[in-house]
Amino acid sequence: MSRRKGKAAMDFVNRIISQTRYMVIVAVVASLALAATLFLFGAVAAARIIAGTVGALGDATQTKAFAIASVEIADFFLIATALYIVGIGLYELFIRDVDLPPWLTITSLEELKQRLISVIVVALAVAFLAQVANWDGAANLLPFGAAIAAVVVALGAFSFLKYPRVGSSAHKHGGAP
């Protein structure tokens, strides 16, 4: 009889532990809400910039300001995309599969990290591009560029050494990287 009680207790503990995976919903909802907010913010900022520059597109100064603002808005979209990937990736890993294109399907925590690293590298490049576009010739961009390069190299080395095959899985499915 005590063996039966022991098994029942273990089954109960197993069910509780199994259900704790749903705690990830907090991170999923927060990531998706942040992504949606950044997507909306980027869209509103883009609409404002477009509306404000339509009449002055012939002006070189205004065109440069438009280009710089466009790059900065792209950065918001990249960060929003990273948050979206984190949200759906955590949902797929801990809750259930989602009907997504194969190249966006996340099957492991390592794959989620790899996707996030890819977006971070692009976001860093966009941040540097924005600094270059805003450059007045007086500031020294070399330390900033070197710092970004160091981070990109470190992330690349980390990815290459830790996840040598994860990045190629998107190509196996025939989808976008």
ZAVEX-934728 format. One record per residue: residue number from 0; residue in one letter; x, y, z of N, C-alpha, C in turn. Coordinates in pm, whole numbers. Layout:
BEGIN
> n,res,n_east,n_north,n_up,ca_east,ca_north,ca_up,c_east,c_north,c_up
> NUM,a,X,Y,Z,X,Y,Z,X,Y,Z
...
This chain:
BEGIN
> n,res,n_east,n_north,n_up,ca_east,ca_north,ca_up,c_east,c_north,c_up
> 0,m,82,-120,0,0,0,0,86,126,0
> 1,s,196,127,76,279,247,81,351,268,-53
> 2,r,374,159,-126,436,173,-257,341,244,-352
> 3,r,212,217,-340,109,282,-421,102,431,-389
> 4,k,109,464,-260,107,604,-219,231,676,-270
> 5,g,344,609,-267,467,669,-317,459,698,-466
> 6,k,401,604,-541,386,626,-685,286,738,-711
> 7,a,180,743,-637,80,850,-653,142,986,-621
> 8,a,224,990,-518,289,1116,-482,386,1160,-591
> 9,m,461,1064,-646,554,1096,-754,479,1142,-879
> 10,d,368,1078,-910,287,1120,-1025,236,1262,-1004
> 11,f,194,1293,-883,145,1428,-851,256,1531,-869
> 12,v,375,1500,-817,490,1591,-829,527,1607,-977
> 13,n,525,1498,-1053,554,1506,-1196,456,1597,-1269
> 14,r,327,1586,-1236,226,1672,-1300,250,1818,-1266
> 15,i,284,1847,-1142,310,1985,-1101,432,2039,-1175
> 16,i,539,1962,-1175,661,2007,-1243,635,2025,-1392
> 17,s,561,1936,-1452,528,1947,-1594,450,2075,-1624
> 18,q,364,2114,-1532,282,2234,-1553,359,2364,-1532
> 19,t,473,2357,-1464,550,2479,-1441,606,2537,-1571
> 20,r,609,2458,-1677,657,2511,-1805,571,2627,-1853
> 21,y,447,2633,-1806,357,2741,-1847,396,2876,-1787
> 22,m,490,2876,-1692,540,3004,-1640,606,3086,-1751
> 23,v,652,3018,-1854,718,3085,-1966,621,3178,-2039
> 24,i,492,3157,-2020,391,3243,-2084,416,3389,-2048
> 25,v,464,3415,-1928,492,3553,-1886,595,3615,-1980
> 26,a,704,3543,-2005,808,3593,-2096,757,3602,-2239
> 27,v,675,3507,-2280,619,3509,-2416,531,3632,-2436
> 28,v,439,3654,-2344,348,3769,-2355,426,3900,-2349
> 29,a,522,3909,-2257,601,4031,-2245,682,4057,-2372
> 30,s,746,3954,-2425,826,3970,-2548,739,4012,-2665
> 31,l,624,3948,-2681,535,3982,-2792,474,4121,-2775
> 32,a,443,4159,-2651,390,4294,-2627,495,4400,-2657
> 33,l,618,4375,-2614,726,4469,-2645,750,4477,-2796
> 34,a,748,4362,-2863,767,4361,-3008,656,4440,-3077
> 35,a,532,4415,-3038,419,4487,-3099,431,4637,-3077
> 36,t,473,4676,-2955,488,4817,-2924,597,4880,-3011
> 37,l,710,4812,-3025,817,4865,-3108,778,4870,-3256
> 38,f,706,4767,-3303,658,4770,-3442,565,4889,-3463
> 39,l,474,4910,-3368,382,5023,-3378,457,5155,-3371
> 40,f,550,5168,-3276,629,5289,-3264,706,5317,-3394
> 41,g,767,5214,-3451,839,5230,-3576,749,5273,-3690
> 42,a,629,5215,-3696,535,5252,-3802,489,5397,-3787
> 43,v,460,5438,-3665,417,5577,-3641,532,5673,-3673
> 44,a,653,5639,-3629,769,5724,-3658,793,5732,-3808
> 45,a,778,5620,-3878,797,5620,-4023,692,5708,-4091
> 46,a,569,5698,-4047,463,5781,-4106,491,5929,-4083
> 47,r,537,5964,-3963,569,6105,-3933,684,6156,-4020
> 48,i,784,6073,-4034,900,6115,-4114,861,6130,-4261
> 49,i,785,6036,-4309,740,6044,-4450,656,6169,-4471
> 50,a,562,6193,-4381,475,6310,-4394,555,6439,-4384
> 51,g,657,6441,-4299,735,6562,-4279,834,6592,-4390
> 52,t,868,6494,-4472,970,6517,-4574,916,6516,-4716
> 53,v,791,6488,-4734,735,6481,-4870,758,6611,-4946
> 54,g,738,6723,-4881,751,6852,-4949,894,6899,-4966
> 55,a,990,6835,-4898,1127,6885,-4900,1226,6782,-4955
> 56,l,1180,6690,-5038,1268,6584,-5087,1380,6636,-5177
> 57,g,1366,6752,-5237,1472,6807,-5320,1587,6865,-5240
> 58,d,1564,6894,-5114,1665,6955,-5027,1762,6847,-4979
> 59,a,1892,6866,-5005,1993,6766,-4970,2000,6741,-4820
> 60,t,1990,6847,-4741,1995,6832,-4595,1876,6752,-4545
> 61,q,1759,6780,-4599,1637,6709,-4559,1642,6563,-4604
> 62,t,1697,6539,-4722,1708,6403,-4772,1802,6321,-4685
> 63,k,1915,6382,-4641,2008,6313,-4553,1941,6284,-4418
> 64,a,1868,6380,-4364,1797,6359,-4238,1694,6247,-4252
> 65,f,1628,6242,-4366,1530,6136,-4394,1599,5999,-4395
> 66,a,1714,5992,-4462,1787,5865,-4470,1834,5820,-4331
> 67,i,1886,5913,-4253,1932,5880,-4118,1816,5831,-4031
> 68,a,1706,5903,-4036,1589,5862,-3957,1538,5726,-4002
> 69,s,1544,5699,-4130,1499,5569,-4182,1584,5455,-4128
> 70,v,1714,5476,-4121,1805,5374,-4067,1776,5353,-3918
> 71,e,1753,5461,-3846,1722,5449,-3703,1590,5377,-3680
> 72,i,1492,5400,-3766,1364,5329,-3755,1383,5181,-3787
> 73,a,1469,5151,-3883,1499,5011,-3914,1553,4939,-3791
> 74,d,1630,5011,-3710,1683,4954,-3587,1570,4914,-3491
> 75,f,1468,4999,-3480,1352,4963,-3397,1287,4835,-3448
> 76,f,1273,4825,-3581,1211,4706,-3638,1295,4581,-3614
> 77,l,1427,4596,-3619,1514,4481,-3592,1502,4436,-3447
> 78,i,1499,4530,-3355,1483,4494,-3213,1345,4430,-3192
> 79,a,1243,4486,-3255,1109,4427,-3245,1108,4285,-3300
> 80,t,1179,4264,-3411,1187,4130,-3470,1256,4033,-3375
> 81,a,1363,4078,-3309,1432,3993,-3212,1338,3954,-3098
> 82,l,1263,4050,-3047,1168,4021,-2940,1058,3926,-2987
> 83,y,1013,3944,-3109,912,3854,-3167,966,3712,-3176
> 84,i,1090,3698,-3226,1151,3566,-3238,1167,3501,-3101
> 85,v,1206,3579,-3001,1218,3526,-2865,1081,3479,-2815
> 86,g,979,3562,-2834,845,3525,-2787,793,3397,-2850
> 87,i,797,3391,-2983,743,3270,-3048,835,3150,-3025
> 88,g,967,3177,-3014,1060,3067,-2988,1036,3004,-2852
> 89,l,1020,3086,-2749,991,3033,-2616,857,2959,-2613
> 90,y,759,3014,-2684,628,2949,-2690,641,2810,-2754
> 91,e,714,2805,-2865,731,2675,-2933,810,2576,-2848
> 92,l,909,2625,-2777,991,2534,-2698,920,2480,-2575
> 93,f,840,2565,-2510,783,2525,-2382,634,2494,-2383
> 94,i,560,2550,-2477,415,2533,-2473,367,2438,-2584
> 95,r,378,2482,-2707,336,2395,-2819,387,2452,-2950
> 96,d,388,2368,-3052,432,2410,-3184,334,2511,-3243
> 97,v,387,2598,-3327,308,2700,-3395,326,2678,-3544
> 98,d,221,2702,-3620,228,2686,-3766,301,2806,-3825
> 99,l,431,2789,-3845,517,2895,-3897,595,2842,-4016
> 100,p,651,2932,-4095,740,2885,-4202,854,2805,-4140
> 101,p,902,2703,-4208,1008,2620,-4150,1131,2699,-4105
> 102,w,1168,2805,-4175,1288,2881,-4139,1268,2961,-4010
> 103,l,1143,2975,-3964,1117,3049,-3840,1085,2956,-3723
> 104,t,1072,2829,-3750,1042,2731,-3646,1164,2712,-3556
> 105,i,1142,2716,-3426,1249,2699,-3327,1233,2562,-3264
> 106,t,1341,2483,-3267,1333,2348,-3213,1422,2326,-3090
> 107,s,1505,2424,-3057,1591,2409,-2940,1626,2548,-2886
> 108,l,1666,2552,-2762,1709,2678,-2701,1834,2731,-2772
> 109,e,1920,2640,-2815,2039,2681,-2889,2002,2748,-3020
> 110,e,1903,2695,-3089,1858,2755,-3214,1798,2894,-3188
> 111,l,1724,2909,-3081,1668,3039,-3045,1781,3139,-3018
> 112,k,1882,3097,-2944,1996,3185,-2917,2065,3224,-3048
> 113,q,2080,3130,-3137,2146,3157,-3265,2067,3259,-3346
> 114,r,1937,3245,-3349,1853,3342,-3422,1865,3481,-3360
> 115,l,1867,3485,-3229,1880,3613,-3159,2016,3677,-3187
> 116,i,2121,3596,-3186,2254,3648,-3217,2256,3709,-3357
> 117,s,2192,3644,-3452,2189,3694,-3589,2124,3832,-3596
> 118,v,2013,3848,-3526,1944,3977,-3526,2027,4083,-3454
> 119,i,2095,4044,-3347,2180,4139,-3274,2292,4191,-3363
> 120,v,2354,4103,-3440,2462,4145,-3529,2411,4248,-3630
> 121,v,2296,4221,-3688,2240,4316,-3785,2203,4447,-3716
> 122,a,2146,4441,-3596,2109,4563,-3524,2233,4646,-3491
> 123,l,2342,4580,-3454,2466,4653,-3428,2518,4720,-3555
> 124,a,2509,4651,-3666,2552,4711,-3793,2467,4832,-3828
> 125,v,2338,4822,-3804,2248,4935,-3830,2280,5051,-3737
> 126,a,2310,5022,-3611,2346,5128,-3516,2473,5199,-3562
> 127,f,2570,5123,-3611,2693,5185,-3661,2665,5267,-3786
> 128,l,2583,5214,-3874,2547,5289,-3995,2480,5421,-3959
> 129,a,2396,5421,-3859,2331,5546,-3817,2434,5646,-3765
> 130,q,2534,5597,-3692,2639,5687,-3643,2721,5745,-3758
> 131,v,2751,5660,-3856,2826,5706,-3973,2745,5810,-4050
> 132,a,2616,5784,-4066,2531,5877,-4140,2520,6012,-4067
> 133,n,2525,6010,-3934,2518,6133,-3854,2654,6199,-3833
> 134,w,2759,6137,-3881,2895,6182,-3853,2920,6322,-3909
> 135,d,2972,6406,-3824,3002,6543,-3864,3150,6563,-3896
> 136,g,3228,6459,-3887,3371,6466,-3915,3455,6498,-3793
> 137,a,3393,6548,-3689,3467,6587,-3569,3484,6470,-3472
> 138,a,3381,6393,-3455,3386,6282,-3359,3469,6167,-3417
> 139,n,3534,6094,-3329,3614,5979,-3370,3525,5855,-3363
> 140,l,3490,5802,-3479,3403,5684,-3484,3480,5553,-3468
> 141,l,3612,5561,-3474,3691,5438,-3467,3666,5358,-3339
> 142,p,3667,5418,-3220,3642,5337,-3099,3503,5272,-3101
> 143,f,3404,5349,-3147,3268,5294,-3153,3263,5178,-3252
> 144,g,3321,5196,-3370,3323,5091,-3471,3402,4969,-3424
> 145,a,3514,4994,-3357,3596,4884,-3306,3520,4805,-3199
> 146,a,3447,4876,-3114,3369,4808,-3010,3261,4720,-3072
> 147,i,3192,4774,-3172,3090,4694,-3240,3154,4575,-3311
> 148,a,3267,4599,-3377,3337,4489,-3445,3379,4381,-3346
> 149,a,3426,4422,-3229,3466,4324,-3127,3348,4239,-3082
> 150,v,3233,4303,-3062,3114,4229,-3022,3071,4133,-3133
> 151,v,3071,4180,-3256,3031,4095,-3369,3126,3977,-3384
> 152,v,3256,4002,-3373,3354,3893,-3382,3333,3794,-3267
> 153,a,3312,3845,-3147,3289,3756,-3032,3163,3673,-3052
> 154,l,3055,3735,-3097,2931,3661,-3122,2949,3559,-3234
> 155,g,3022,3600,-3338,3049,3507,-3448,3131,3387,-3403
> 156,a,3234,3413,-3325,3317,3304,-3274,3237,3214,-3181
> 157,f,3158,3275,-3094,3073,3198,-3003,2978,3108,-3082
> 158,s,2914,3166,-3183,2820,3090,-3265,2890,2976,-3338
> 159,f,3004,3008,-3396,3076,2907,-3473,3122,2792,-3384
> 160,l,3173,2825,-3267,3226,2722,-3178,3116,2646,-3104
> 161,k,3013,2716,-3063,2908,2653,-2982,2801,2587,-3067
> 162,y,2763,2649,-3178,2652,2600,-3260,2694,2585,-3406
> 163,p,2786,2499,-3439,2836,2494,-3576,2732,2452,-3679
> 164,r,2630,2378,-3640,2532,2330,-3737,2396,2395,-3726
> 165,v,2368,2470,-3621,2235,2528,-3600,2198,2625,-3710
> 166,g,2290,2712,-3750,2261,2815,-3848,2224,2760,-3984
> 167,s,2265,2638,-4017,2236,2583,-4149,2101,2515,-4156
> 168,s,2030,2500,-4045,1902,2428,-4047,1798,2500,-4129
> 169,a,1802,2634,-4137,1705,2708,-4215,1719,2675,-4362
> 170,h,1843,2657,-4407,1865,2627,-4548,1821,2486,-4582
> 171,k,1825,2395,-4485,1780,2258,-4509,1631,2254,-4537
> 172,h,1556,2349,-4479,1412,2354,-4499,1373,2429,-4625
> 173,g,1469,2486,-4693,1440,2558,-4817,1384,2696,-4796
> 174,g,1394,2749,-4675,1337,2881,-4648,1445,2987,-4637
> 175,a,1402,3102,-4598,1497,3213,-4581,1581,3188,-4458
> 176,p,1702,3243,-4452,1787,3223,-4333,1734,3293,-4211
